[in-house]
Amino acid sequence: MSDVAVGLSGRWNLSNQARPIKQADFGVPSVTGICQNLPAGTEQNRCYTVATKDPDLVARFGEGDLVDQIRAIGRGLPSGKQALNVTVVPVKDSTETDPTAKRDANIAALRGLDDQKTGVYALKHAVAQGALMPRLNTIAGGYDAFIQDNTANPIVTALTAVNASTFGHAFINGPNSTEVEAKAVRSLYSDASLTMIETGVQIADESNNLETVGASGFVAGLQAAVDAEHDGVPSHVAGNRALRIAAPGREMTFDWMDPSTEGQRLLNAQCDIIVRGRVGDDFAAGEGGMILVTCHTLSSDPLEMYYNVVRMQNYILLTLLRSYKVFLLKYNMNPKRAIKAVIKQTNNWLVGMAQREIIYSAPKVLFVPDAETPSDWRKGKLTFTGRAEPRAPLTRIDLTMERDDAGIELEIAELETFAKNLSL
């Protein structure tokens, strides 16, 4: 029901807190991917939002990597969650006949150009084009894993710029080959908005034969479901959860207690992995199934090495900034009606997040005037500072046991008392 054009309305407002952003903001994955035989009615380099179970995906986007990745996101959802909205950017397949030239042309098209709103840069304009703004970004077809001349992949480089503009995060595919190559690729990036899943996944094709594909779509779908479990707040990673796949993309040794295994060495390099759970092995990743072990970004900053922390930083900042929109232009620089209200609203929302144990307790909001404050106030500019600390994922538990002499001494004392009572 729409609001009246001229008239009155009334309601109770029982909270001073800004409303948290729901799943439609931080839990929407994206796919930028190649489409073979893109139908005439579908524009390339334009954002569309579709459901993972839409029966008309092929009719809308043709066969190709983009549709396969949408389906991968759907398969990444745990049982009980049936479908998810995904924002997609279709890109036409290159007409080059030489395989190398075709690959290079598709990489350039997927990267796109910022000023032309093409490739991954189209994601910055999702809302203007009538689509949901995605903040869990992926690239279809494994093009993001290709490395040439030991330089960063141009699609991934473009994704970092898109993430910076949209408060987004990207799951990128690793080489799925060897530990040495995985670490070499990881060394090319140092960005907190990227998580690299080194291991691919094996899935059954239409003929029931196994094929190996990138894991990014499956991981993005699972992470979106984890966000939904927590009321849309991106406070948890999707780590130590099972993926519905046939097998990891390659074999890898892994043990929760053995740092010498390949899986642990990759995790120490911030390369996240998918491993096989083994029934009867106490320290395998799980009792069975294929287990995703993920939590890292590709940042070299220890304060931003976990992606749930980085996403929570974005969530806090974007939520608060959105809540301030109601004050703009409507109010003058009035300490009672605007300035104190902004500060109080920020503090109340942060305290509420701390009470829910999403961030640590005692967040602070500070207003410290400086030499520029009088000039800023004449321009209608308010500056203040907030402090909050998101919670890191639990990554390690250390246990030290000691022998307990006290138990023996207690029994000796009890026996001594017993013997004395007998002699009385």
Phi, psi and chi 1 to 4 in degrees:
 res  aa     phi    psi   chi1   chi2   chi3   chi4
   1 MET       -  130.7 -176.7  175.5   65.0      -
   2 SER   -82.6  160.0   60.8      -      -      -
   3 ASP   -72.5  154.6  -67.5  -23.9      -      -
   4 VAL   -68.1  147.3  -64.9      -      -      -
   5 ALA   -74.4  -42.4      -      -      -      -
   6 VAL  -136.4  120.0  179.3      -      -      -
   7 GLY   161.1 -152.1      -      -      -      -
   8 LEU  -134.1  155.5  -60.2  170.2      -      -
   9 SER  -149.1  158.0   67.5      -      -      -
  10 GLY  -144.4  148.1      -      -      -      -
  11 ARG  -160.6  157.7   65.7 -174.7  178.5   89.2
  12 TRP   -82.9  137.7  -77.5   97.2      -      -
  13 ASN  -118.3  103.7 -176.8    4.4      -      -
  14 LEU  -101.2   13.3  -57.9  179.1      -      -
  15 SER  -146.4  139.8  172.8      -      -      -
  16 ASN   -96.2    3.7  -70.2  -40.0      -      -
  17 GLN   -86.5  146.3  -63.2 -176.5   17.1      -
  18 ALA   -68.1  140.2      -      -      -      -
  19 ARG   -74.8  134.2  -65.2  -63.9 -177.2 -175.0
  20 PRO   -67.9  149.9   23.5  -32.6      -      -
  21 ILE   -71.4  135.7  -62.2  172.2      -      -
  22 LYS   -91.6 -175.7  -64.4  -62.0 -178.0 -179.7
  23 GLN   -57.7  -29.3 -175.0 -142.0   -4.6      -
  24 ALA   -62.2  -12.7      -      -      -      -
  25 ASP  -100.9  -52.2  -67.0  -78.0      -      -
  26 PHE  -101.2   -9.6  -90.8   77.2      -      -
  27 GLY  -108.1   21.1      -      -      -      -
  28 VAL   -99.0  116.6  176.2      -      -      -
  29 PRO   -77.1  163.1  -11.5   26.9      -      -
  30 SER  -129.7  155.6   81.3      -      -      -
  31 VAL  -132.7  123.7  179.4      -      -      -
  32 THR  -109.3  118.7  -55.5      -      -      -
  33 GLY  -153.8  163.0      -      -      -      -
  34 ILE   -79.7  137.9  -62.1  -63.6      -      -
  35 CYS  -119.9  126.6  -61.5      -      -      -
  36 GLN   -86.1  133.8  -60.9  169.7   -2.2      -
  37 ASN    54.6   54.8  -56.5  -43.4      -      -
  38 LEU   -59.9  125.5 -173.3   67.6      -      -
  39 PRO   -59.2  151.8  -25.1   34.8      -      -
  40 ALA   -61.7  -29.7      -      -      -      -
  41 GLY   -81.7   -1.1      -      -      -      -
  42 THR  -112.5  123.9  -57.3      -      -      -
  43 GLU   -79.9  138.5  -73.5 -174.5   57.1      -
  44 GLN   -81.5  160.6   72.5  161.7  -23.6      -
  45 ASN    58.5   33.8  -65.4  -51.7      -      -
  46 ARG  -132.3  144.8 -176.3  175.9  179.2   84.2
  47 CYS   -84.4  133.7  -66.5      -      -      -
  48 TYR  -131.0  146.2  -59.4   88.3      -      -
  49 THR  -109.6  125.5  -64.6      -      -      -
  50 VAL  -132.3  163.6  -61.8      -      -      -
  51 ALA   -91.6  146.4      -      -      -      -
  52 THR   -63.1  -23.8   52.2      -      -      -
  53 LYS  -102.8   16.7  -79.2 -158.9  168.1 -176.9
  54 ASP   -60.4  120.9 -172.9  -24.0      -      -
  55 PRO   -71.6  -11.1   26.3  -33.8      -      -
  56 ASP  -103.5   20.6  -63.0  -36.3      -      -
  57 LEU   -58.6  -47.0  -72.3  176.2      -      -
  58 VAL   -67.2  -38.8  173.3      -      -      -
  59 ALA   -63.8  -32.1      -      -      -      -
  60 ARG   -85.0  -35.3  -67.7 -173.9   65.4 -177.1
  61 PHE  -124.3   -1.2  -57.4  108.7      -      -
  62 GLY    73.2  174.4      -      -      -      -
  63 GLU   -74.5  158.2  -65.1  -75.8   -2.0      -
  64 GLY   140.6 -172.9      -      -      -      -
  65 ASP   -61.4  -37.7  -60.4  -28.8      -      -
  66 LEU   -61.3  -48.4 -176.6  131.0      -      -
  67 VAL   -65.8  -39.4  169.8      -      -      -
  68 ASP   -60.3  -39.4  -69.6  -17.2      -      -
  69 GLN   -71.8  -35.8 -175.4   81.6  -25.9      -
  70 ILE   -59.2  -44.4  -64.0  171.6      -      -
  71 ARG   -66.0  -35.5  -69.3  168.8  174.4  164.1
  72 ALA   -63.1  -40.8      -      -      -      -
  73 ILE   -60.9  -41.7  -70.0  172.8      -      -
  74 GLY   -63.5  -37.8      -      -      -      -
  75 ARG   -73.1  -19.9  -68.6 -179.0   65.8  169.4
  76 GLY   -75.0  -16.0      -      -      -      -
  77 LEU   -68.7  138.8  -62.3  174.8      -      -
  78 PRO   -70.3  163.8   25.6  -32.5      -      -
  79 SER   -61.0  140.7   58.2      -      -      -
  80 GLY   105.4  -22.7      -      -      -      -
  81 LYS  -113.3  120.3 -171.2  166.4 -179.4   61.7
  82 GLN   -91.7  -34.9  -59.8  -59.0  -42.1      -
  83 ALA  -153.3  164.6      -      -      -      -
  84 LEU  -149.8  144.3 -172.0   70.9      -      -
  85 ASN   -78.3  136.6  -76.7  -31.9      -      -
  86 VAL  -131.6  134.1 -178.7      -      -      -
  87 THR   -94.3  128.2  -65.5      -      -      -
  88 VAL  -123.4  150.9  -57.7      -      -      -
  89 VAL  -124.4  103.1  178.5      -      -      -
  90 PRO   -77.0  138.4   25.5  -30.3      -      -
  91 VAL  -129.2  131.3  176.6      -      -      -
  92 LYS   -66.4  141.5  -74.0 -176.3  179.0  179.4
  93 ASP   -67.0  141.6 -165.0   11.1      -      -
  94 SER   -65.2  148.2  168.9      -      -      -
  95 THR   -91.9    2.2   57.3      -      -      -
  96 GLU   -60.5  141.4  -65.6  -77.8   -6.0      -
  97 THR   -94.1  -28.1   55.7      -      -      -
  98 ASP   -72.7  127.9  176.9   72.4      -      -
  99 PRO   -57.7  -41.7  -25.0   34.1      -      -
 100 THR   -67.9  -44.7  -60.4      -      -      -
 101 ALA   -63.6  -37.7      -      -      -      -
 102 LYS   -64.7  -44.6 -174.9 -178.8 -175.4   71.2
 103 ARG   -61.3  -47.5  177.9 -158.0   63.4 -152.9
 104 ASP   -63.5  -38.3  -67.9  -14.2      -      -
 105 ALA   -66.6  -39.7      -      -      -      -
 106 ASN   -68.6  -38.0  -78.7  -18.2      -      -
 107 ILE   -61.9  -44.9  -72.5  175.7      -      -
 108 ALA   -62.7  -38.6      -      -      -      -
 109 ALA   -70.0  -38.7      -      -      -      -
 110 LEU   -68.5  -37.3  -69.6  167.0      -      -
 111 ARG   -63.0  -50.5  177.9 -159.9   64.0 -153.9
 112 GLY    74.0 -172.5      -      -      -      -
 113 LEU  -129.5  134.3  -63.9  172.1      -      -
 114 ASP   -61.9  -47.3 -165.7    1.2      -      -
 115 ASP   -70.4  -17.4   59.7  -13.2      -      -
 116 GLN  -101.9   -0.1  -63.7 -177.1   19.0      -
 117 LYS    58.2   40.9  -54.9  177.0 -174.8  178.2
 118 THR  -113.5  165.6   57.4      -      -      -
 119 GLY    59.6 -143.7      -      -      -      -
 120 VAL   -65.3  -22.6  -63.1      -      -      -
 121 TYR   -66.1  -18.4  -70.4  106.5      -      -
 122 ALA   -62.5  -26.1      -      -      -      -
 123 LEU   -60.8  -27.9  -64.6  171.8      -      -
 124 LYS   -64.7  -18.7  -64.6  168.0   62.9  174.2
 125 HIS  -113.1   20.3  -51.3  -80.7      -      -
 126 ALA   -58.2  -47.8      -      -      -      -
 127 VAL   -65.4  -42.4  173.9      -      -      -
 128 ALA   -61.8  -26.1      -      -      -      -
 129 GLN   -96.1   10.9  -64.5  175.1    0.1      -
 130 GLY    85.0   15.2      -      -      -      -
 131 ALA  -109.8  165.1      -      -      -      -
 132 LEU   -74.7  141.7  -65.6  175.0      -      -
 133 MET   -73.6  117.6  175.7   57.7   72.5      -
 134 PRO   -88.1  148.7   32.7  -32.9      -      -
 135 ARG  -136.3   18.4  -66.0 -167.2  170.8   92.9
 136 LEU  -130.6   87.9  -70.5  171.2      -      -
 137 ASN   -94.2  143.1  -60.5  -42.7      -      -
 138 THR  -139.8  160.8   71.0      -      -      -
 139 ILE  -117.2  131.9  -58.7  -62.7      -      -
 140 ALA   -83.5  153.0      -      -      -      -
 141 GLY    84.7    2.0      -      -      -      -
 142 GLY    75.6    9.3      -      -      -      -
 143 TYR   -64.7  -24.9  -73.4   98.3      -      -
 144 ASP   -73.8  -13.0   51.1  -22.9      -      -
 145 ALA   -90.9   -7.6      -      -      -      -
 146 PHE   -78.5  128.7  178.1   73.9      -      -
 147 ILE  -123.6  132.2  -60.2  -63.0      -      -
 148 GLN  -131.1  135.3 -170.2  171.7   27.0      -
 149 ASP    57.1   32.8  -61.1  -32.6      -      -
 150 ASN    53.8   40.0 -161.2   34.2      -      -
 151 THR  -122.4  154.9   57.5      -      -      -
 152 ALA   -60.6  144.1      -      -      -      -
 153 ASN   -64.2  129.7 -176.6  -71.4      -      -
 154 PRO   -64.8  -29.4   19.7  -30.8      -      -
 155 ILE   -66.8  -43.7  -52.0  171.5      -      -
 156 VAL   -65.4  -40.1  176.4      -      -      -
 157 THR   -60.1  -41.7  -58.9      -      -      -
 158 ALA   -66.1  -37.5      -      -      -      -
 159 LEU   -61.4  -37.7  -96.1 -178.8      -      -
 160 THR   -63.1  -36.5   60.7      -      -      -
 161 ALA   -68.0  -39.8      -      -      -      -
 162 VAL   -64.8  -44.2  172.2      -      -      -
 163 ASN   -58.7  -42.1  -69.9  -22.7      -      -
 164 ALA   -63.0  -32.2      -      -      -      -
 165 SER   -81.7  -27.9  174.9      -      -      -
 166 THR  -116.1    5.3   63.2      -      -      -
 167 PHE    62.7   34.1  -63.0   87.2      -      -
 168 GLY   -97.5  174.2      -      -      -      -
 169 HIS  -138.3  148.9 -166.0   84.5      -      -
 170 ALA  -125.9  135.2      -      -      -      -
 171 PHE   -97.0  119.4  -67.2  107.8      -      -
 172 ILE  -112.7  154.7   62.8  172.0      -      -
 173 ASN   -87.2  136.7  -65.0  -58.8      -      -
 174 GLY   -86.8 -176.9      -      -      -      -
 175 PRO   -74.2  -19.6   24.9  -34.2      -      -
 176 ASN    53.3   48.3 -171.9   52.6      -      -
 177 SER  -132.8  -78.5   56.2      -      -      -
 178 THR  -135.6  162.9   65.7      -      -      -
 179 GLU   -61.3  -42.0  178.0 -177.2   -6.5      -
 180 VAL   -61.7  -45.8  171.5      -      -      -
 181 GLU   -68.6  -37.7 -171.8  171.6   -9.1      -
 182 ALA   -61.5  -44.3      -      -      -      -
 183 LYS   -68.3  -33.1  -70.6  180.0  176.8  178.6
 184 ALA   -65.6  -42.1      -      -      -      -
 185 VAL   -66.6  -44.1  172.4      -      -      -
 186 ARG   -58.0  -35.3 -173.2  -95.5  171.7  -88.8
 187 SER   -67.0  -14.6   69.2      -      -      -
 188 LEU   -80.4  -12.2  -59.5  176.3      -      -
 189 TYR  -124.4  147.7  -53.7  108.2      -      -
 190 SER  -149.0   74.2 -178.4      -      -      -
 191 ASP  -139.8  133.3 -167.4  -84.3      -      -
 192 ALA   -75.2  -11.0      -      -      -      -
 193 SER   -95.1   11.3   73.0      -      -      -
 194 LEU  -120.4  139.3  -59.3  175.3      -      -
 195 THR  -127.5  125.5  -68.6      -      -      -
 196 MET  -102.3  123.3 -173.7  175.9   85.2      -
 197 ILE   -97.4  103.3  -50.0  -61.1      -      -
 198 GLU   -64.9  -38.1 -162.7  -71.5  -38.1      -
 199 THR   -86.0  136.1  -34.1      -      -      -
 200 GLY   -81.1 -170.8      -      -      -      -
 201 VAL  -132.4  150.7  -60.9      -      -      -
 202 GLN  -104.5  130.2  -70.2 -171.7    8.0      -
 203 ILE  -132.9  160.8   58.4  173.5      -      -
 204 ALA   -87.0  133.2      -      -      -      -
 205 ASP   -84.8 -172.3   61.8   16.2      -      -
 206 GLU   -63.2  -23.6  -65.9  178.9   -7.0      -
 207 SER   -94.5    9.8  -58.1      -      -      -
 208 ASN    68.3   21.6 -148.4   29.8      -      -
 209 ASN   -95.1  146.0  -62.8  -44.9      -      -
 210 LEU   -79.2  135.6  -69.4 -178.7      -      -
 211 GLU  -131.4  149.6   60.6  175.3  -17.6      -
 212 THR  -101.6  127.6  -59.3      -      -      -
 213 VAL  -133.1  169.4  -61.7      -      -      -
 214 GLY   -67.1  153.3      -      -      -      -
 215 ALA   -92.3   -8.1      -      -      -      -
 216 SER   -59.5  -40.0   61.4      -      -      -
 217 GLY   -64.8  -44.5      -      -      -      -
 218 PHE   -60.5  -42.2  -65.2   84.3      -      -
 219 VAL   -68.7  -40.5  175.8      -      -      -
 220 ALA   -63.2  -41.1      -      -      -      -
 221 GLY   -63.2  -43.7      -      -      -      -
 222 LEU   -64.6  -41.8 -178.4   56.8      -      -
 223 GLN   -65.5  -38.7 -176.9   60.6   58.5      -
 224 ALA   -61.3  -38.6      -      -      -      -
 225 ALA   -67.5  -38.4      -      -      -      -
 226 VAL   -64.4  -41.0  171.0      -      -      -
 227 ASP   -58.1  -43.7  -70.4   -8.5      -      -
 228 ALA   -63.8  -35.3      -      -      -      -
 229 GLU   -60.8  -27.1  -71.2  173.6    4.6      -
 230 HIS  -107.9   36.4  -64.5   89.6      -      -
 231 ASP    60.9   31.5 -161.8   26.5      -      -
 232 GLY    82.7   -1.5      -      -      -      -
 233 VAL   -85.2  122.6 -179.8      -      -      -
 234 PRO   -81.4   58.1   31.7  -35.8      -      -
 235 SER   -96.9   -6.9   54.0      -      -      -
 236 HIS  -129.4  148.6  -71.8   69.7      -      -
 237 VAL   -86.6  165.1  -60.8      -      -      -
 238 ALA   -91.4   19.2      -      -      -      -
 239 GLY   -71.1  156.2      -      -      -      -
 240 ASN    58.8   37.7 -159.3   11.5      -      -
 241 ARG  -124.8  154.7  -70.3  172.6  168.6   84.0
 242 ALA   -85.4  142.7      -      -      -      -
 243 LEU  -105.6  143.6  -72.8  172.4      -      -
 244 ARG   -86.8   77.3  -66.3 -171.0  -67.9  173.2
 245 ILE  -132.6  168.2   58.6  174.7      -      -
 246 ALA   -77.7  -38.0      -      -      -      -
 247 ALA  -170.0  160.8      -      -      -      -
 248 PRO   -63.6  160.3  -19.7   31.6      -      -
 249 GLY   -67.2  -21.9      -      -      -      -
 250 ARG  -154.4  160.7   67.7 -177.3 -177.0   88.8
 251 GLU   -76.0  145.1  -67.0 -177.1   -3.8      -
 252 MET  -156.2  135.4 -179.8 -174.3  -55.8      -
 253 THR   -76.9  138.9   57.6      -      -      -
 254 PHE  -154.5  140.5  177.8   77.4      -      -
 255 ASP  -152.5  136.0 -170.0  -61.0      -      -
 256 TRP   -63.3  -21.8  -71.3  118.4      -      -
 257 MET  -109.6   -6.8  -69.1 -173.1   63.6      -
 258 ASP  -113.1  104.2 -172.4   -8.0      -      -
 259 PRO   -70.0  -10.4   26.2  -33.9      -      -
 260 SER   -83.4   -9.1   68.7      -      -      -
 261 THR   -72.0  154.3   58.9      -      -      -
 262 GLU   -61.0  -40.1 -179.0 -176.2    1.0      -
 263 GLY   -59.9  -43.5      -      -      -      -
 264 GLN   -66.9  -37.2  -71.0  -73.4   -0.5      -
 265 ARG   -65.4  -38.6  -65.0 -165.8  -58.4  -92.0
 266 LEU   -66.8  -40.9  -74.9  169.3      -      -
 267 LEU   -63.6  -36.5  -69.5  171.9      -      -
 268 ASN   -64.4  -23.9  -86.5  -43.8      -      -
 269 ALA   -93.1    8.9      -      -      -      -
 270 GLN    66.2   29.5  -63.1  167.3  -91.5      -
 271 CYS  -103.2  111.8  -59.1      -      -      -
 272 ASP   -83.3  158.6  -68.8  -12.3      -      -
 273 ILE  -140.3  166.0   56.6  175.9      -      -
 274 ILE  -125.7  127.7  -60.0  167.1      -      -
 275 VAL  -131.3  164.5  -67.1      -      -      -
 276 ARG   -89.6  125.9 -173.6 -173.4  -64.1  -87.5
 277 GLY   -71.9  145.3      -      -      -      -
 278 ARG  -126.2  121.2  -61.9 -174.4  -62.2  -82.2
 279 VAL   -65.0  132.6  175.4      -      -      -
 280 GLY    88.9   -5.9      -      -      -      -
 281 ASP   -99.9  113.4 -175.1  -23.0      -      -
 282 ASP   -58.1  -32.7  -71.1  -21.9      -      -
 283 PHE  -118.1   23.3  -60.2  106.4      -      -
 284 ALA   -70.9  171.5      -      -      -      -
 285 ALA   -63.8  -29.6      -      -      -      -
 286 GLY  -164.7  174.6      -      -      -      -
 287 GLU   -71.7  -18.1  -68.1  -58.6  -46.8      -
 288 GLY   178.0  178.6      -      -      -      -
 289 GLY    78.8 -175.1      -      -      -      -
 290 MET  -110.9  118.9  -47.0  -55.7  152.7      -
 291 ILE  -105.6  129.5  -52.3  -60.4      -      -
 292 LEU   -86.8  124.5  171.7   65.2      -      -
 293 VAL  -114.8   99.4 -174.0      -      -      -
 294 THR  -145.3  145.6 -177.0      -      -      -
 295 CYS  -169.2  -10.6   63.1      -      -      -
 296 HIS   -93.6  155.6  -62.9  106.3      -      -
 297 THR  -103.0 -178.3   71.7      -      -      -
 298 LEU  -103.7   24.5  -63.1 -176.1      -      -
 299 SER   -82.3  145.9  173.8      -      -      -
 300 SER   -89.6   -3.4   56.2      -      -      -
 301 ASP   -84.8  119.5 -175.2  -16.6      -      -
 302 PRO   -61.1  -21.3   18.1  -29.6      -      -
 303 LEU   -77.4  -12.4  -67.1  177.6      -      -
 304 GLU  -128.8   32.1  -66.1 -169.5  -38.7      -
 305 MET   -86.3  -12.6   69.0 -178.7  -61.8      -
 306 TYR  -111.3  131.7  -61.0  122.8      -      -
 307 TYR   -75.5  -24.2   74.7   76.5      -      -
 308 ASN   -69.2  -31.5   70.1  -47.2      -      -
 309 VAL   -66.4  -45.2  171.2      -      -      -
 310 VAL   -65.4  -43.9  173.6      -      -      -
 311 ARG   -64.8  -36.3  -65.0 -177.1   72.5 -141.3
 312 MET   -66.7  -37.1  -88.4  -56.3  -58.1      -
 313 GLN   -58.9  -44.9  -70.3  174.5  173.5      -
 314 ASN   -64.7  -41.7  -70.4  -23.6      -      -
 315 TYR   -61.8  -46.1  175.8   82.6      -      -
 316 ILE   -62.0  -48.1  -69.6  169.3      -      -
 317 LEU   -63.6  -46.9 -170.5   59.9      -      -
 318 LEU   -69.1  -38.3 -173.3   54.4      -      -
 319 THR   -60.9  -46.8  -58.3      -      -      -
 320 LEU   -67.1  -43.2  -69.5  172.9      -      -
 321 LEU   -61.0  -39.6  -69.3  176.2      -      -
 322 ARG   -63.7  -37.4  -78.2 -174.9  168.2 -176.9
 323 SER   -69.0  -20.8   73.5      -      -      -
 324 TYR   -80.2  -14.0  -60.0  155.9      -      -
 325 LYS   -57.9  -30.7  -69.8 -168.2  -62.0 -176.4
 326 VAL   -66.9  -19.3  -61.5      -      -      -
 327 PHE   -87.5  -23.8  -63.0   99.6      -      -
 328 LEU   -65.4  131.0  -63.1  176.5      -      -
 329 LEU    70.2  -24.4  -56.8  178.5      -      -
 330 LYS   -75.5  -25.2  -64.6 -179.3 -179.7  179.3
 331 TYR  -124.0  151.3  -59.8   93.3      -      -
 332 ASN   -83.9  176.2  -69.4  -28.7      -      -
 333 MET   -74.3   72.7  -67.5  -68.0  -73.5      -
 334 ASN  -107.6  122.3 -175.9  -53.7      -      -
 335 PRO   -64.2  -28.9   20.7  -31.5      -      -
 336 LYS   -83.8  -43.6  -69.3 -175.7  178.2  179.5
 337 ARG   -88.4  -24.1  -62.8 -162.8   63.0 -172.3
 338 ALA  -125.5  -59.6      -      -      -      -
 339 ILE   -62.4  -50.3  -62.6  172.2      -      -
 340 LYS   -66.3  -33.6  -72.0 -177.9  179.7  178.8
 341 ALA   -65.4  -40.7      -      -      -      -
 342 VAL   -62.9  -46.5  170.6      -      -      -
 343 ILE   -65.9  -43.7  -65.4  172.8      -      -
 344 LYS   -64.5  -41.1 -177.0  177.8 -179.8 -179.8
 345 GLN   -62.5  -42.4  177.9  169.2  -76.0      -
 346 THR   -61.4  -46.9  -56.5      -      -      -
 347 ASN   -63.3  -45.0 -177.6   72.0      -      -
 348 ASN   -61.8  -41.8  -73.7  -13.1      -      -
 349 TRP   -67.2  -42.4 -171.7   78.7      -      -
 350 LEU   -64.4  -40.2  -70.0  173.7      -      -
 351 VAL   -63.1  -40.2  168.7      -      -      -
 352 GLY   -61.7  -39.7      -      -      -      -
 353 MET   -64.5  -38.0  -65.1  -71.9  -80.5      -
 354 ALA   -67.4  -38.7      -      -      -      -
 355 GLN   -65.0  -29.8  -70.1  172.7  -16.1      -
 356 ARG   -83.7    1.7  -65.7  168.7   62.9 -170.5
 357 GLU    61.9   28.7  -61.9 -175.6  -16.5      -
 358 ILE   -83.5  -37.2  -65.9  172.5      -      -
 359 ILE  -121.1  168.0   61.9  174.6      -      -
 360 TYR   -70.7  157.5  -75.2   95.0      -      -
 361 SER   -70.3  169.1   58.8      -      -      -
 362 ALA    63.7   45.1      -      -      -      -
 363 PRO   -67.1  154.8   26.4  -33.9      -      -
 364 LYS  -129.8  147.8  -65.1 -180.0 -179.7  179.1
 365 VAL  -123.8  124.3  179.8      -      -      -
 366 LEU  -121.2  137.9  -54.4  173.4      -      -
 367 PHE  -122.3  110.3  173.0   69.2      -      -
 368 VAL  -122.7  100.4 -177.8      -      -      -
 369 PRO   -65.0  147.9   23.2  -31.3      -      -
 370 ASP  -131.6 -168.3   57.1   26.2      -      -
 371 ALA   -64.1  -25.0      -      -      -      -
 372 GLU   -87.4  -10.5  -62.6  -62.4  -39.9      -
 373 THR   -58.4  -47.6  -60.7      -      -      -
 374 PRO   -58.0  -42.2  -26.2   36.4      -      -
 375 SER   -64.6  -41.5  175.2      -      -      -
 376 ASP   -63.0  -40.8  -75.5  -15.7      -      -
 377 TRP   -66.1  -34.0  -79.5   35.7      -      -
 378 ARG   -63.7  -27.4  -70.5 -171.1 -179.1  102.6
 379 LYS   -91.3    0.9  -60.5  174.5 -176.2  176.8
 380 GLY    76.3   29.2      -      -      -      -
 381 LYS  -109.7  124.6  178.2 -179.0  176.9 -177.7
 382 LEU  -109.7  128.7  172.1   62.8      -      -
 383 THR  -126.4  126.4  -59.2      -      -      -
 384 PHE  -147.4  172.9   62.4   98.5      -      -
 385 THR  -126.8  136.1  -58.9      -      -      -
 386 GLY  -117.4  153.4      -      -      -      -
 387 ARG  -129.9  131.9  -65.8  179.9 -178.3  174.6
 388 ALA  -154.7  153.1      -      -      -      -
 389 GLU  -129.5  106.6 -178.4   70.9   24.6      -
 390 PRO   -65.7  157.9  -18.8   31.7      -      -
 391 ARG   -90.4  131.2  -66.2  179.7 -179.6  -89.0
 392 ALA   -73.9  156.4      -      -      -      -
 393 PRO   -70.4  151.4   27.4  -34.2      -      -
 394 LEU   -74.5  109.7  178.4   58.3      -      -
 395 THR  -109.4  -14.2   60.0      -      -      -
 396 ARG  -156.4  140.6  178.3  168.2  167.2  166.8
 397 ILE  -127.1  120.1  -60.4  173.9      -      -
 398 ASP  -107.0  130.4  -65.5  -29.5      -      -
 399 LEU  -125.0  128.3  172.1   65.8      -      -
 400 THR  -120.2  123.2  -59.3      -      -      -
 401 MET  -107.9  146.6  -63.4  -68.4  -66.9      -
 402 GLU  -127.2  153.8  -63.8  179.6   -6.3      -
 403 ARG   -69.0  144.7  -59.2  -65.4  -73.2  -90.8
 404 ASP  -113.0   95.4 -174.2   11.3      -      -
 405 ASP   -66.8  -26.5  -67.1  -16.7      -      -
 406 ALA   -61.3  -35.1      -      -      -      -
 407 GLY   -64.2  -42.1      -      -      -      -
 408 ILE   -65.7  -45.5  -61.7  175.6      -      -
 409 GLU   -61.7  -34.5  -68.1  169.3   -6.6      -
 410 LEU   -65.5  -42.9  178.2   61.1      -      -
 411 GLU   -66.3  -37.4  -72.7 -160.5    2.9      -
 412 ILE   -62.6  -43.2  -68.2  172.9      -      -
 413 ALA   -64.7  -38.9      -      -      -      -
 414 GLU   -64.8  -42.1  -71.2  175.6  -10.9      -
 415 LEU   -66.5  -37.4 -176.5   59.0      -      -
 416 GLU   -62.4  -43.2 -176.2  179.6   17.9      -
 417 THR   -64.4  -40.8  -59.6      -      -      -
 418 PHE   -60.0  -45.2  173.2   76.3      -      -
 419 ALA   -64.6  -40.6      -      -      -      -
 420 LYS   -62.4  -40.8  -73.9 -179.2  178.9  179.2
 421 ASN   -64.0  -32.1  -70.2  -22.3      -      -
 422 LEU   -68.8  -30.8  -73.2  177.9      -      -
 423 SER   -82.6   -9.2   61.2      -      -      -
 424 LEU   -78.2      -  -67.3  177.7      -      -
